[in-house]
Every structure is written in structure tokens, then in C-alpha cells.
Amino acid sequence: MLLHQCHHGCVTPDIATEACGSMPNLPSHLDAPRGAAILITDQLGSPAEFLLCHTIVSSLNEGVACILVSTSNDLHHWSAITSRSLKNIQTYIDSKKFTFIDGASIVATEFNIDGASGNGSSRSSGPLKQIYSRITESINDLVTLGVAGGRPPILLLDDMSTLEWIGINQVDILRLYRAVIALCRKHDVSVIVLHHTISPDSPSPILIYLLKISHSIMDVVPFASGRSGAVSGEVRLGQIPSSGRFECGSKQR
């Protein structure tokens, strides 16, 4: 087993990244305990979207409801990348087992973003309140309806880093994360956060906060030698016990 020091200080084993639907050595739901948070970080040369795809597929196949909040891609994109393992994601939407919250549209509408230039005309916390409201409604609906036999759903926050990049105040983003984490703990909902890292050696206040509140970390990094065929990088696993110190993960390929 190869061990490496990840960007966040934990010594971890490696798993080569693969396409969605072909991750036999990754656990279902990425082993997120009820009410706990898992942090996934990636870099430009090694995108970690496939881990969210894996979680969606494994959750739905096991009858666990899934809520996805995406601030960079629409439902068509997620339908396309999960189509290899899920014949028709719309059937899961109709049965309330899959909920898609289009954070990109919420942000674009609130900011009056021009699709060509990508420039926002305002920097209010309005879209964050709307996103939180939609998350709250979705979780409450699943709890009330008893979808998946009363088993808590999985909440996925995809590419929330986008909010910071377009200029939303970091304090407001941190408030959103705190509110979402508190909501999920109240309902025993596991939450998985994907955070794109621009400067791995200089973590932002948001990344530092996510590291503090997360139960475990999956760090997707590119190979030092560059891409190798269809494999673009490796996954390094780390767990944060109650003591707050990093420990070596136990999953390996």
C-alpha cells in the first residue's frame, strides 16, 4: 500500500480515479455516518465529480433518497453522467427518491448573470437563503413522506466553491454551511461536500472550516507524472476522529 501526505496533513492510502459506475472498492455513500459530513476536495487536473456520481448511483440503487445541490451544472448534465448506471433518473425524481436543486439557476437569477460574460451585478446573500430554503423544504418533505422507509437521505453539495469565486461574501457562505450542517444533524442526514481547491498550500477560510467540521476527507489529486490514459489522478482517504487529529484511512484499491 502506498501512503502519501495529503494537502490537509493526513497520511492516506491511494485509490486511482475511475469513471462513474465502476468504483467497486469505494463504499456506498462513502461511509458517511448519519448526521456526519464528508469533505471531498479536488483540483483542476483531477476533478472529483465521479465520487458524487458514485454516491448518487449507490444511494438510489440501495433505496436511499438523495438530494443534490449543484451550483455549476444543470439536471441534464447529471442525468447524462449517471445514465450508464441509472436508466432514467426522472423515475427517481417522480418517486421523490432523487431531488435536484438547481443552485446555478438560483444564483444566476439573483445576480442577473450574463451567460456570455459571467459577470454578476450584485453580491447579496439572497441566493444562499433561497438555496437553504430549498434544502430545508426537501429534507422536511422526505421526512414527512417517509421516503425510503424512514431512512435519512443523503445530501450532496456540488461545487459550492463557485459561490466564492463569483464574489459572494465568505462570511455568508460560512453561515450557509453552518446552517446546513446543523439542519442535517438534526435530521440525521449525511452531507457530502465537494470543494474545488485552487491553491492547495493556501486553504481559504471556508476550506479550513470544512476541514474542522468534517468526519472524513477524500482528497482527489492529479498524478505527479500527469494523466495516464483514462486515469487522471488518485484518491487519498483520511478520517478525522473526535480528537480532531487526522488518521490514516482504511480503504484501498
N, C-alpha and C positions, 0 to 999 in steps of 0.2 A: 504494500500500500504506500502510495506517495503522499507525503504530508507537506503542506505549504503554509506560510504565514499569509493570511488574507489581509486586505486593506484595513480591516477593522480590528486587527490584533489577535484574532483567534487562529489556532493551528488546526487545519482541517484536511480531510481526505478529498480527493478529486473524483468527479464524475464527468465524462465527456458529454457535451451538449448534443442533443439529437432532435429530430423533428417531433412535432406533437403527435401523440398516439403511439409512440414507440419507446416509452420510458419504463421498462419492466422493473428496474431497480429503484425507482422513486416511489415512495409510499403514497397511498391515496390521501388526498387533501394535504399532502406534505407533512403529515403527522402533527397537525395543529390541534392542541388540546382545546376543549370547549372554553370559549371566552378569552383565548390567548391570541397573541399577534405573531405572525411570521413576517420577517422582512426579507425581501428579495432585492438585491442590488445588481445592476449590470452596467456595462459600458457600451459605447458606440459600436465597437468591433465585436461584441458578444451579447446581442440582445437576449433578454430572458423571457420574452413573451411566451415561449413554448412551455414554460413552467405554469403559467396561468392557464394555458390551453389544456395542459395535462390535468390540472385541478378541476376545471370545468367538466371535462370528459369523465374523469373518475368519479366526481361527485354525482353527476346525473346518472351515470350507469349504476351507481350504488343506491340511488333513490334519495340522495341528499340534495335539498334545494340549494340553489346558487344565485347570488346577487353579484352582478358585475357592474362596476362604475368605471367608465373609460372616458378620459379627457382628451384622447388623441385619435381614436378610431371609432367608426360607427358600427351598427349591428351587422351590416353586410360584411364587413371585414371579419368579424368574429364568427359569423356563420360560415364564411369561406374557409377559415383555417381550422375549424372544428369538423368540417364536413367529412373528413377522412374517417372519423370515428363516430360522428353523430350524423345520421342520415338527414334529419331535418330538425334544426334547433327550434323552429317555430312550434313544433308539437310540445316541446318543453315549456315554451312561453305560454301557450294556451292552457297547459295544465298547472301553471303557476310555479313550476319547479325551477324555472330559469327566469330571472328578472334582469333586464338590461337598462341601465341608467346612462343616458347619453350626456355625459358631462361636457363633451366637446360642444354640443349644441347649446347647452345652458350657458357656458362661458361665452360662446360666440354671440349669442343673442344679447346677453347682458353687456358685453363690451363693444357691441357693434363692430365686430371684427371684419375687416375686408378680406375675403378669401384670397385675393391676389397678393396683397401686401403683408397680411398677417399683423397689421398694427391695430392695437386697441385704443379706444377713445376715452376709456375710463378705467379706474383702478379701485373699484369698490369691493366690499365683501359680499355683495349681493349674490353672485353665483355660488359662493360657498354655502350661504344659507339655503339656497334652493337645492343644492346637492345634498346637504344634510337632511333637509326636509324629505327629499325623495327616498333617502336611505331609511329614515325613520318609518315612513309610510310602508315601505317594502317589508321591513322586518316585522312591524306590527301586523301587517296583513298575513304574513306567513305564520306567525304565532297564533293569530286568531283563527285562521282557516285550518290550522293543524296539518299543513302540507308536510309530506314525508313522515307521516306517523308521529309527529311531535318532535322529531329530531331537529336540532337547531341548524339553520342554514349556514353556508359559508359565504363570507363577504370578501370580494376581491376589489382592491383599489388599484387600477391600472394607470401607470404613467401620471401620477399626481404631481410629478416634478414639473409638468407643463405649467401648472398654476404659478409656480415661482418664476419660471422663465418668461412668462408674459407680463410679469410685473405686479402680481398680487402680493400684498404685504405679507412678509414671513410670519408676523405675529398672528394674522388672520388664518393662515394655513395651519399653524400650530394649534390654534383654537379649534379648527375643524377636526384635526387628528384627535385631539383630546376628547372632544365631544363624541366622535365616532367610536373611539376605544371604550369610553365609559358606557355608551349605548350597547355595544357588543358584549361587554362583560355582564351587563345587567340581564341580557337575554341568552347568555352562554353561547354567543355567536363567535366562531373563529374568524379572524380577519387576516388576510394576506395582502401585504402592501408591496407593490413594485416601485422602486425608486431608482431612476436613472442617475448615475454618477458621472459628473463632468471632470472633477478633479479629485480622484480617489485619495490623494495625500492631504487634501484640504477639505474635509467634510463640512457641509453647511450646517447651520443650527438645526435645521429640520432633520437632516440625516442623523445628527447627534441625538436628537430627541427620540427618533425612531429606534435607534440602537438601544436606548435606555429602556424603552417600554416593550421591546420585542422578546418573545420567548426563545426564538431561534432565528438564525440568519442563513440565507443562501446567497452566496456571492458568486455571480457569473462573470468570469474574466476571460479575456482572449488569451490564446497561446502566445508565449513569447516568440515563438518561431513563425507566427502567422497562421492563417486559416489552413486547414488540412482537409481537402475535399469538401464534403458536406458538413464537416465538424468545424465549428468556429471558435470553440473555447472549452472551458471546464467549469464545473460547478463545485464550489467549496462550501461545505456544510459546517455550521457552528451552532452551539447551543448556549444560551445564557441562563444559568440556574439562578435561584433566588438570591444568591450571594452577589450577583452582578458581574461575576468573572466569567470569561469565556472558557469553554471546554471543547475538546475535540469531538466532532460529530461521530456517529456510528454507521452511517450509510456509506457504502462504497460500490463502485462498479467493478 
